Amino acid sequence: FIAGGTNLLDLMKLEIETPAHLIDVGRLPLAGIEDTPEGGLRIGAMASNSHAAADARVRARYPVLTQAIVSGGSGQLRNKASVGGNLLQRTRCAYFYDTAKPCNKRAPGSGCAALEGLNRNSAIFGASHACIATHPSDMAVALVALDARIETLSPSGAARAFPLMELHRLPGETPDVDTHLIPGELITAVVLPPPPPGGQVYRKVRDRASYAAGLASVAVAGGNVALGAVAHKPWRAVDAEAALAAGASPAEAIAAELAQATENGRNGFKIDLVRRLVPAAIEQANGRGA
């Protein structure tokens, strides 16, 4: 499927993606944003990132989502990129983009050049010997923190809905498979539950303010915490959440989460970065920080 094409077309130009056929879904009536009977929002998969971020209901009830979307890409890209496509964009790992280097995600079985190479931006959670790449979406991190669900349609016409946190996969032995979607399954909508109690905030650290992938990010929505640019998928910080619920300080909570973090040579700074970033975001969401 091709919607905005902001990631797919780049990959096709580099001959990383070589689809035999493209199906344009851009004219499907899936761009609306509507209230749900439960008090949440349903965002159509063809809604542009800009439209989703600017919607008054999103800005008022889910500010962490607006903040996450506007922190990614440029205004021009957000105007074109779709909500569904944003969830399915592929890693920004330099070795994935370099067809002269081995990459299990691009060419299964060829190896992972990042293991012994330039791995400054690699994963500190959930990596495997086959892949240490990270997922690039900011929007997905906020949606995971908000307990969003996605709705899909299979080639047989069967519809299903499941937590967005279950969409993406960790690399394991098959890093070339990014999601749990079946072949030909189309994302039709993202469904947000009613806003959680408590503050919301998204914070992202990167080398420069534009055209730079994130080094680490965090979405806080009430008592929920999700991390970005640290794993092969948006990383729900369940250990940190449990510690917070038990009365731990933000610093103690993220320390509990980082107990399972690992480094791969040049990315060890990410552990210290997350150790500082998350408590600051939690304090900001609680109205005690800047």
VENGIGI-V879224 format. One record per residue. N is the residue number from 1. RES is the residue in three letters. SS is DSSP state (helix for helix, strand for strand, loop for the rest). NEAR is the number of other ideal C-beta (glycine too) atoms within 10 Angstrom. D_CENTER is the distance of its C-alpha to the mean C-alpha in Angstrom with 2 decimals. Layout:
n->{N N}
res->{RES RES}
ss->{SS SS}
near->{NEAR NEAR}
d_center->{D_CENTER D_CENTER}
This chain:
n->{1 2 3 4 5 6 7 8 9 10 11 12 13 14 15 16 17 18 19 20 21 22 23 24 25 26 27 28 29 30 31 32 33 34 35 36 37 38 39 40 41 42 43 44 45 46 47 48 49 50 51 52 53 54 55 56 57 58 59 60 61 62 63 64 65 66 67 68 69 70 71 72 73 74 75 76 77 78 79 80 81 82 83 84 85 86 87 88 89 90 91 92 93 94 95 96 97 98 99 100 101 102 103 104 105 106 107 108 109 110 111 112 113 114 115 116 117 118 119 120 121 122 123 124 125 126 127 128 129 130 131 132 133 134 135 136 137 138 139 140 141 142 143 144 145 146 147 148 149 150 151 152 153 154 155 156 157 158 159 160 161 162 163 164 165 166 167 168 169 170 171 172 173 174 175 176 177 178 179 180 181 182 183 184 185 186 187 188 189 190 191 192 193 194 195 196 197 198 199 200 201 202 203 204 205 206 207 208 209 210 211 212 213 214 215 216 217 218 219 220 221 222 223 224 225 226 227 228 229 230 231 232 233 234 235 236 237 238 239 240 241 242 243 244 245 246 247 248 249 250 251 252 253 254 255 256 257 258 259 260 261 262 263 264 265 266 267 268 269 270 271 272 273 274 275 276 277 278 279 280 281 282 283 284 285 286 287 288 289 290}
res->{PHE ILE ALA GLY GLY THR ASN LEU LEU ASP LEU MET LYS LEU GLU ILE GLU THR PRO ALA HIS LEU ILE ASP VAL GLY ARG LEU PRO LEU ALA GLY ILE GLU ASP THR PRO GLU GLY GLY LEU ARG ILE GLY ALA MET ALA SER ASN SER HIS ALA ALA ALA ASP ALA ARG VAL ARG ALA ARG TYR PRO VAL LEU THR GLN ALA ILE VAL SER GLY GLY SER GLY GLN LEU ARG ASN LYS ALA SER VAL GLY GLY ASN LEU LEU GLN ARG THR ARG CYS ALA TYR PHE TYR ASP THR ALA LYS PRO CYS ASN LYS ARG ALA PRO GLY SER GLY CYS ALA ALA LEU GLU GLY LEU ASN ARG ASN SER ALA ILE PHE GLY ALA SER HIS ALA CYS ILE ALA THR HIS PRO SER ASP MET ALA VAL ALA LEU VAL ALA LEU ASP ALA ARG ILE GLU THR LEU SER PRO SER GLY ALA ALA ARG ALA PHE PRO LEU MET GLU LEU HIS ARG LEU PRO GLY GLU THR PRO ASP VAL ASP THR HIS LEU ILE PRO GLY GLU LEU ILE THR ALA VAL VAL LEU PRO PRO PRO PRO PRO GLY GLY GLN VAL TYR ARG LYS VAL ARG ASP ARG ALA SER TYR ALA ALA GLY LEU ALA SER VAL ALA VAL ALA GLY GLY ASN VAL ALA LEU GLY ALA VAL ALA HIS LYS PRO TRP ARG ALA VAL ASP ALA GLU ALA ALA LEU ALA ALA GLY ALA SER PRO ALA GLU ALA ILE ALA ALA GLU LEU ALA GLN ALA THR GLU ASN GLY ARG ASN GLY PHE LYS ILE ASP LEU VAL ARG ARG LEU VAL PRO ALA ALA ILE GLU GLN ALA ASN GLY ARG GLY ALA}
ss->{loop strand loop loop loop loop loop helix helix helix helix helix helix loop loop loop loop loop loop loop loop loop loop strand loop loop loop loop loop loop loop loop strand strand strand loop loop loop loop loop strand strand strand strand loop loop loop strand helix helix helix helix helix helix loop helix helix helix helix helix helix loop helix helix helix helix helix helix helix helix loop loop loop loop helix helix helix helix helix helix loop strand helix helix helix helix helix loop loop loop loop loop loop helix helix helix helix loop loop loop loop loop strand loop loop loop loop loop loop loop loop strand helix helix helix loop loop loop loop loop loop loop loop loop loop loop loop strand loop loop strand loop loop loop loop loop loop loop helix helix helix helix helix helix helix loop loop loop strand strand strand strand strand loop loop loop loop loop strand strand strand strand strand helix helix helix loop strand loop loop loop loop loop loop loop loop loop loop strand loop loop loop loop loop loop strand strand strand strand strand strand strand loop loop loop loop loop loop loop strand strand strand strand strand strand strand loop loop loop loop loop loop loop strand strand strand strand strand strand strand strand loop loop strand strand strand strand strand loop loop loop loop loop loop strand strand loop helix helix helix helix helix helix helix helix loop loop loop loop helix helix helix helix helix helix helix helix helix loop loop loop loop loop loop loop loop loop loop helix helix helix helix helix helix helix helix helix helix helix helix helix helix helix helix helix loop loop loop loop loop}
near->{20 15 26 21 18 20 21 20 13 14 18 15 9 13 8 18 15 7 11 4 4 13 9 10 18 13 8 15 7 22 18 12 19 11 11 12 5 10 11 21 25 17 28 22 26 23 22 21 26 18 20 25 21 14 18 8 15 21 13 10 19 27 18 29 30 21 19 31 26 17 20 24 23 11 11 10 17 22 14 17 24 27 27 24 24 29 24 20 21 20 24 17 27 18 26 24 16 15 12 6 17 16 25 25 24 22 14 13 8 12 15 27 19 29 18 10 18 13 22 16 26 28 30 26 20 20 27 16 12 19 28 26 28 29 24 20 25 26 30 27 30 30 32 28 32 28 20 24 20 24 18 19 18 14 10 8 6 10 9 11 12 12 13 21 20 13 23 21 17 16 25 14 12 15 25 16 13 21 14 11 18 12 6 11 17 18 26 19 23 27 18 24 14 13 19 17 8 14 18 25 23 28 21 20 15 16 11 6 7 8 10 11 15 21 21 26 27 31 32 28 26 18 16 21 28 28 26 31 29 31 23 25 25 28 27 21 27 14 17 28 19 14 20 21 10 10 8 15 13 22 14 14 24 27 17 18 23 20 8 10 18 13 15 19 14 14 24 14 13 27 15 11 17 27 16 13 20 26 20 16 25 26 18 17 25 14 9 10 13 5}
d_center->{19.34 19.01 17.94 17.38 17.34 15.74 14.13 16.54 19.66 18.95 18.54 21.70 23.62 22.99 23.98 20.88 20.38 23.84 23.74 27.22 26.46 24.05 23.96 23.39 21.76 21.87 24.96 23.96 24.42 20.82 20.15 21.56 20.28 22.60 23.43 23.56 26.72 24.96 24.06 20.43 19.02 18.29 16.33 17.36 15.07 17.22 16.97 16.10 13.41 16.52 18.24 15.59 15.33 19.13 20.10 22.46 21.38 17.71 18.99 21.53 19.88 16.15 16.31 13.12 11.34 13.75 13.35 9.62 10.33 13.47 12.17 10.52 13.08 16.62 18.36 19.60 16.29 14.94 18.28 17.86 14.25 13.79 11.40 11.61 11.33 8.19 6.53 8.91 8.92 10.10 10.20 12.17 14.48 17.96 19.64 17.57 18.88 22.37 24.28 27.12 25.23 24.46 20.92 20.44 17.24 19.32 22.69 22.72 25.40 25.81 24.43 21.80 23.14 20.58 22.18 25.26 24.09 22.10 19.24 18.69 14.93 14.56 13.12 15.12 13.96 14.37 15.61 18.68 21.70 20.38 17.09 15.51 12.72 9.20 5.91 5.90 3.54 4.93 5.70 3.43 4.39 7.61 8.07 8.02 10.41 12.37 13.01 12.20 13.60 13.53 16.82 17.79 21.08 22.47 25.13 27.77 26.92 25.66 23.00 20.76 18.23 16.12 13.52 9.95 9.54 11.88 10.31 8.82 11.52 12.55 14.74 18.13 20.78 18.89 15.94 16.69 15.44 11.66 11.82 14.61 15.69 19.30 20.70 21.19 19.11 17.78 15.15 17.42 15.83 13.38 15.65 15.46 18.13 20.50 19.20 19.50 22.45 21.99 20.30 16.78 15.30 12.34 13.39 12.25 14.60 15.23 18.53 19.41 18.56 17.75 16.85 15.40 12.09 10.98 12.93 11.32 9.90 10.55 10.46 13.86 15.16 18.67 18.79 15.15 13.02 9.42 8.58 6.23 7.86 10.08 9.44 9.02 6.26 4.64 8.30 10.53 13.51 16.20 18.98 18.51 18.51 21.63 23.29 22.79 24.22 27.12 27.97 26.54 25.90 22.42 23.50 24.75 21.66 19.28 22.09 21.98 18.31 19.03 21.99 19.98 18.34 19.88 20.40 21.16 23.76 22.33 19.11 21.01 20.70 17.06 18.56 20.88 18.36 16.18 19.60 20.47 17.29 16.54 20.16 20.41 17.50 19.06 22.42 21.31 19.89 23.24 25.16 26.52 24.81 24.08}
